[in-house]
Amino acid sequence: MTILHFFPELSNWLGKIEDPRNPDYTQFPLKVLLLLGIVMFLTHSGSRNHFNDQGGDSAQLANTLARMLGCDVQAVPHLDTLEKVLRTVKPEALEEFQACLLRRLIRMKALDDWRVGGRFLLAIDGTGLYSFHQRHCDHCIETRHSSGTITYSHKVSVAFIVLSAHLITGIS
């Protein structure tokens, strides 16, 4: 109920993400896999294996997913399927999905209590996006380790809205 209250367009937004898989070999729609990943994150499961093992009543979870997405869900997929699919989904599509969620929360004024001076406080951090054992393009960053191994990676800067600004700045 809470998710659909804040994100009534959730099913449509997830449905817009292009599924790179061959439809002849897919059992679960992409939006089912993505929503299951969101549920895993929201329940603080810690790992895909933990979520799979502690899933509880899978029939009830399948019914909940079906209700939220407005599509037929007969079973709950194993989250290793999600991991494999996420390797092929365009990151830009997932970023646009995240932007839809954030725009909705801002429009609803759901995050207004965390504004500082009328604005959102952002935390910006750099992180590794991809790591390879061999250079695959001219943009790879080369890292030489003390062991003598070399890894190639791509980095990205990420911005997060700080939702506990009162803890950081002393604002209450």
N, C-alpha and C positions, 0 to 999 in steps of 0.2 A: 504494500500500500504506500509506504513512504517513498520508494523509488519512483513509482508511477505518479505520485503527487508532484514530486519535483521535476520529473522527466516524462511527461505524458507522450512525448514524441520519441521515446527511447527506441522502440521497435523500428520506426521509420529511419532514424539516424543509423542504427546498426545495419539496417537493410540496404543503405546506400554504400556501404563499404564493399568494394569489389572483391568477389571471391575468386582467387586465382586458380582454384582447383578445377579439375575436369568434372563436370556435373554427373557424368556417367559413373563416377567412382566415389561419390560422396553420399554419406548416410545422413549427416546432420547439416542443416543450414549453418552458414557462417555466423549468423546473428545468435544462434543458440550457443555455439562455442564461445563467442565473445562475451555473452551475458554470463555464462557459467564462469568464465575467467574473472569477471567483475564480482560475482558472488563469492568466489574464492578469496579475492582480495578483501572484500568487505567483511568477511567472516574471520579474517586474520588467520587463515589456515596454515600459513608458514611454508607449505610446499604442495606441489600437485599430488604427490603420493599421500600425504596426510589427508588432503581433501578427498581423494578417491577412497581411502580406507575408512574415513570417518563420515562419509556422505549420508549415513543414516538411511531413511526411507527414500530410495531412488525414484519410486513411482510418484511419491508426493512431490519431490523436487522436479521431476519431469512435468507434472501437472502445473506447478508454479511457473516454470519457464514458459510453458505453453500459454498460460493465462497472461503473463507479462508481455509476450511477444505476439500473441494473436495468431499462433501457428501450431500445427500438430507436432508434439514432441512425445514420442513413444518411450524413449529411454534416455538415460543420462550418459553422455559420452565420457570416455576416459580423458582426463586432462592432458595426457601426452599427445592426444590428437590436436588439442588447441596449440600446444607448443610447436608442433610440426607445421601447422597452418600459419601461425604467426611469423614463422621464418620467411614466408612467401607473400604475406600481405604488405602492401605499400605502406611504409611508415607515415607518409603524408595523409593517408586516409584515416589512420588512427589519430593523428594530430588534429585533423578537422573534427573528428568525433569528440575529442576532448574539448575542443574550442566550443562546440555546440553545447556541451554540458555546462561549461563555465559561463557562456553567454546567458544561458537560461537562469542560472543561479544569480547572476548579477542583475538581470532584468527583474527577477522576482524579489530583489533586495534581500535575498536569503543570507548574503555575506556582509551586509551593511554593518553589523556589530563589530566586525573585525577591521573596519577602515581606521586609518590613522591620519588625522588631519584631512578627512574627506577622501583619502586615497587608500588604495590597497598597498600594503607593504610587500615587496617582492624579495625573495631570496634567490640569488643567482649562483649556480654551481656548474662546474665543468665535470663531465663524466665520459667514460668510454662508451661508444655506441657499438662498435664492432671490433673484433680482434682476429687476426689471421696469422698463420705460421709462414705464409709467403706473401710478398707484395702482390696485390691484385690490381692496383691502379696508381697513377701518378700522385694522388692526393693522400696516400697512406703515410702515416707518421711512423717512423722507425724508432724502436726502443731496443737498445742493447743492454742486456741484463748481465749482472756480475758472473752468472754461470756460463756466459758465452753465447747464450741463445739470443735470438732476435725475434721480436714480434712486431707486427705491423697493425696499426689500428686507425680508427676514425674517432675523433672526439666531437663533442657537442656541448654547447652551453645550454642550460635548462633554467627556466625561471619558475618559481613556485610562489603562489600567494601564501603569505604567512597568515594562518588563521588563529594563531595564538599570540598576536602582537602584544597583548597586555603582559604576557610573561617576559617577553624580550625587552620591551621599552618601559615597563612599569606602569603602563596606562591601564586603568581599570574601568 
